[in-house]
Each structure stands twice: as structure tokens, then as C-alpha cells.
């Protein structure tokens, strides 16, 4: 070990190097948390608007299909047909990669900081939302893949057993009517996972942005997280439930 001597302080180069590494690691951890918060906010805004669009199903076949077509013509003629949708898809894919990569990196750092698990794990201070965050995220990702295959890529009408159908409303009703009750169950399980994820994610984003510095502000952030979760996940759940019970029909 070599030593550097100044007029007042003598200190080792090794200690200084470790200090610099620690500062860099802290800064990069903060950057990862900010990236997670920013990408998470993008998804919250998207699912909120998407949920509102889904509620158009209550207005009937024509209103729902007009909404779906409007998404493809949005921004024309400045943008090509479906151009806005492709821009949105790119933004969402980038946000998804950033969100997942940041989550994995932060998880690895947390495990590295505590390589030995506690003999007795207590979850007194943690919420169910925080404890299910990881597996809830995996559940949502798997559901997202299924959802895209079902409604966007293959355009499957499950009741009729056909694909390639360009009638969004018929595909939606065909997915959740009485004979396809199991699809409603899958959808509702995914919405429960989404609700918990939104609750903890909203609170974590508020925390990262410095909005939970007091007991009162933390309580408000948790309440806000529940509002976001219930409005979005609950709104999504309405369509399959009301289709299953015969309110939304062809």
C-alpha cells in the first residue's frame, strides 16, 4: 500500500480508490432507479389510456371498432397509416427493455450487497405488493406476450376458433363470452398482478423522485398507488366480466 501525504492529511491510495468506486456505484444505482421510475411512468400512462379505450366496448360494436381504427389513422396525413402505433410500439419496447434491465441490475446489486440470506425472513415491514413485485412482473410479461399474440398479431376469435379476424370487437367478445370463461380467469389473474405491480411501482417512483420524505407523504404515496392500481386494473377487469355475464355482446 502506498501513501499520499498532503499538508494536513495522510491517507492511502487504496482507501481513496474504494471511496471513488463507492460513489460511482451509488450514482449508477440512483440512475437505474430513475430509469425504472421514468419507464414505469411511461407504462402507467399507456395502460391508463389503453384501459379507457377498452371501455369503449360498452358503447357497442361500431364505437369500439371506430376507436381501434382511429388509433391507426392518428397523425395522418403527417404520419403514414398506423405510423403513430409504430412510434408508440417503439417507445414501449424501449421502455420495457430499460425497465426490465434496470430491475435485473438492481436485484443483482441487492443480492451482492447481502450474499447470505437471513436465517429467519420477516416480512412485517413489507407489503404484499412489494413481496410479489418480481413474480408479478414475470406474470405481467408472460401475459403481455399472450395478449399481443391474441389481439394484435394472430387476431384470434377464440369462440369461433379462427384467426386473422379484422374485427376487434368480435375478437374481444369471442375471448370472454361464457364458453371461454377460462380466458376471463387468466385475464383477471393478470389484472391482480398488474394491480399489485402498479401499487408498489407507483410508490417506488414517488420515492425515487423524492416525494416520500415524511410520514405523511409516504402515506399519500401509498394511497395514490392504490388509486392508480384500482382504477387501471379494475377498469381493465370490467370488460371481461361484463362480457362473461352477457352485458357486452355481439
C-alpha positions in Angstrom: 0.0 0.0 0.0 1.4 3.4 -0.9 0.6 6.6 1.0 0.0 10.1 -0.2 0.9 12.9 2.1 -0.6 16.4 2.0 0.0 19.4 4.3 -2.6 18.2 6.7 -3.8 14.6 5.9 -2.0 11.4 5.2 -4.2 8.8 3.5 -3.8 5.5 1.5 -4.5 5.4 -2.3 -6.5 2.1 -1.7 -8.9 3.8 0.6 -9.4 6.7 -1.9 -10.0 4.2 -4.8 -12.6 2.3 -2.8 -14.3 5.6 -1.9 -14.5 6.6 -5.6 -15.9 3.2 -6.5 -18.5 3.5 -3.8 -19.6 7.0 -5.0 -19.8 5.7 -8.6 -21.8 2.7 -7.6 -24.2 4.9 -5.7 -24.6 7.3 -8.6 -25.2 4.4 -11.0 -27.8 2.9 -8.6 -29.6 6.2 -8.5 -29.5 6.3 -12.3 -31.0 2.8 -12.5 -33.8 3.7 -10.1 -34.6 6.9 -12.1 -34.6 4.8 -15.3 -37.1 2.4 -13.7 -39.2 5.3 -12.5 -39.3 7.0 -15.8 -40.1 3.8 -17.8 -42.6 2.9 -15.2 -44.4 6.2 -15.6 -44.5 5.7 -19.4 -46.3 2.3 -18.8 -48.7 3.8 -16.3 -49.8 6.5 -18.8 -50.1 3.9 -21.5 -52.2 1.4 -19.6 -54.4 4.2 -18.3 -55.2 5.3 -21.9 -55.5 1.7 -23.0 -57.9 1.0 -20.2 -60.0 4.0 -21.2 -60.0 2.7 -24.8 -61.2 -0.8 -23.7 -64.2 0.8 -22.0 -65.4 1.8 -25.5 -66.7 -1.8 -25.6 -69.6 -0.7 -23.5 -70.6 1.6 -26.4 -71.0 -1.3 -28.8 -69.5 -2.8 -31.9 -69.2 0.3 -34.1 -67.9 2.6 -31.4 -65.2 0.2 -30.3 -64.1 -0.6 -33.9 -64.1 3.1 -34.8 -61.8 3.7 -31.8 -59.5 0.9 -32.9 -59.3 2.3 -36.5 -58.8 5.9 -35.1 -55.5 4.6 -33.5 -54.3 3.6 -36.9 -55.2 6.9 -38.6 -54.0 9.1 -35.7 -51.5 11.7 -37.0 -52.3 11.2 -40.7 -51.5 12.6 -43.2 -48.3 13.8 -41.5 -47.7 10.2 -40.5 -48.3 7.1 -42.6 -51.2 4.8 -41.8 -50.6 3.2 -38.5 -47.5 5.3 -38.1 -48.5 6.6 -34.7 -49.0 3.0 -33.5 -45.5 2.0 -34.6 -44.0 5.0 -32.9 -45.9 4.1 -29.7 -44.7 0.4 -30.0 -41.0 1.5 -30.3 -41.4 3.7 -27.3 -43.0 0.9 -25.3 -40.4 -1.7 -26.3 -37.5 0.7 -25.4 -39.3 1.4 -22.1 -39.8 -2.3 -21.4 -36.1 -3.1 -22.1 -35.0 -0.2 -19.8 -37.4 -1.2 -17.1 -36.5 -4.9 -17.1 -32.8 -4.3 -17.4 -32.8 -1.8 -14.6 -34.8 -4.2 -12.4 -32.4 -7.1 -13.0 -29.4 -4.9 -12.4 -30.8 -3.5 -9.1 -31.8 -7.0 -8.0 -28.3 -8.3 -8.6 -26.8 -5.4 -6.6 -29.1 -6.1 -3.8 -28.2 -9.8 -3.7 -24.5 -8.9 -3.9 -24.8 -6.5 -1.0 -26.4 -9.2 1.1 -25.0 -12.5 -0.2 -26.1 -14.5 2.8 -29.9 -14.7 3.4 -31.2 -14.2 6.9 -32.0 -17.4 8.8 -35.4 -16.1 9.5 -37.0 -13.8 7.0 -39.6 -11.4 8.4 -42.0 -9.5 6.2 -43.6 -7.4 8.9 -42.5 -4.1 7.4 -43.0 -5.0 3.7 -46.3 -5.0 1.9 -47.8 -7.8 -0.2 -47.3 -5.6 -3.3 -43.5 -5.3 -2.7 -43.1 -9.0 -1.9 -44.8 -10.0 -5.1 -43.1 -7.4 -7.3 -40.7 -9.8 -9.0 -43.0 -12.6 -9.8 -45.8 -10.2 -10.5 -43.6 -8.6 -13.2 -42.9 -12.0 -14.7 -46.6 -12.8 -14.8 -47.4 -9.5 -16.5 -44.6 -10.0 -19.1 -45.9 -13.5 -19.9 -49.5 -12.2 -20.1 -48.3 -9.3 -22.4 -46.8 -11.8 -24.8 -50.1 -13.8 -24.8 -52.2 -10.6 -25.1 -50.2 -9.4 -28.2 -50.4 -12.8 -29.9 -54.2 -13.0 -29.2 -55.4 -9.5 -30.2 -52.6 -7.9 -32.3 -50.5 -10.5 -34.1 -52.8 -13.5 -34.7 -56.1 -11.7 -34.1 -57.8 -14.8 -32.7 -61.5 -15.2 -32.1 -61.4 -18.0 -29.5 -65.1 -18.8 -29.6 -65.2 -19.3 -33.4 -61.7 -20.9 -33.4 -60.5 -18.6 -36.2 -57.6 -16.2 -36.6 -56.7 -13.2 -38.8 -60.0 -11.6 -38.0 -60.0 -7.8 -38.6 -63.0 -7.2 -36.3 -61.5 -6.1 -32.9 -64.9 -6.0 -31.1 -65.9 -9.5 -32.3 -62.5 -10.8 -31.2 -62.9 -9.2 -27.8 -66.4 -10.7 -27.2 -65.3 -14.0 -28.6 -62.5 -14.0 -26.0 -64.6 -13.5 -22.9 -68.1 -14.9 -23.5 -69.5 -17.8 -21.5 -67.9 -20.6 -23.5 -64.4 -19.1 -23.0 -64.7 -18.4 -19.2 -61.2 -19.7 -18.7 -59.9 -16.7 -20.7 -61.6 -14.4 -18.2 -59.9 -16.2 -15.3 -56.5 -15.8 -17.0 -57.2 -12.1 -17.6 -58.3 -11.4 -14.0 -55.3 -13.2 -12.6 -53.1 -10.9 -14.8 -55.1 -7.9 -13.6 -54.5 -8.8 -10.0 -50.7 -9.0 -10.7 -50.9 -5.7 -12.6 -52.7 -4.0 -9.7 -50.1 -5.1 -7.1 -47.3 -4.1 -9.5 -48.8 -0.7 -10.1 -49.4 -0.1 -6.4 -45.8 -0.7 -5.4 -44.4 0.7 -8.6 -46.2 4.0 -8.1 -45.0 4.2 -4.5 -41.4 3.4 -5.6 -41.5 6.0 -8.4 -42.6 8.6 -5.9 -39.9 7.5 -3.5 -37.2 7.8 -6.3 -38.4 11.3 -7.2 -38.1 12.4 -3.6 -41.8 12.7 -2.8 -41.8 10.4 0.3 -39.6 12.3 2.7 -42.1 12.5 5.5 -44.5 10.0 7.2 -47.5 11.9 5.7 -46.0 12.0 2.2 -45.3 8.3 2.3 -48.9 7.6 3.3 -50.1 9.8 0.5 -47.9 7.9 -2.0 -49.2 4.6 -0.9 -52.8 5.8 -1.2 -52.0 7.2 -4.6 -50.6 3.8 -5.6 -53.8 2.1 -4.6 -55.9 4.6 -6.5 -53.8 4.0 -9.7 -53.9 0.3 -9.2 -57.7 0.1 -8.6 -58.6 2.5 -11.4 -56.5 0.8 -14.0 -56.7 -2.9 -13.1 -60.3 -2.5 -12.1 -61.1 -0.7 -15.3 -59.5 -3.5 -17.4 -61.4 -6.1 -15.4 -64.8 -4.6 -16.2 -64.8 -5.6 -19.9 -64.1 -9.4 -19.5 -66.5 -9.6 -16.5 -69.4 -7.8 -18.2 -68.8 -9.9 -21.4 -68.8 -13.1 -19.4 -72.1 -12.1 -17.8 -73.7 -11.2 -21.2 -73.8 -7.4 -20.9 -71.3 -6.9 -23.7 -72.4 -9.0 -26.6 -72.1 -9.1 -30.4 
